Amino acid sequence: MASRAGGPPREMHLLNRTDRPTPLPGEADVKYLDGDFRVIRPGAFVRCAVTGAEIPLEELRYWSVDLQEAYISPEAVMQRHAATYTQKK
């Protein structure tokens, strides 16, 4: 590292692109959009609407825009849609 005239070397702190700040603890409030979601209130996770399991935001892959719900797996999506379909009949 280059030093200033007569002074100690200066440290340089750089963040890698993969360095992310630690999310705030607790449940996030999320607006589910087509193909994406927007975090309204920061948090570490959302809850599955079917199982109640915590889903870390970085692992969130399944949700319903119409129902504004998150799901932990494709099976949970199918369970919710089966319940919705049965109620409409």
Secondary structure as UniProt FT lines:
FT   TURN            5..6
FT   TURN            17..18
FT   STRAND          29..33
FT   TURN            34..35
FT   STRAND          36..41
FT   STRAND          45..48
FT   TURN            49..51
FT   STRAND          54..56
FT   HELIX           57..59
FT   STRAND          62..64
FT   TURN            65..68
FT   STRAND          69..71
FT   HELIX           74..88
//
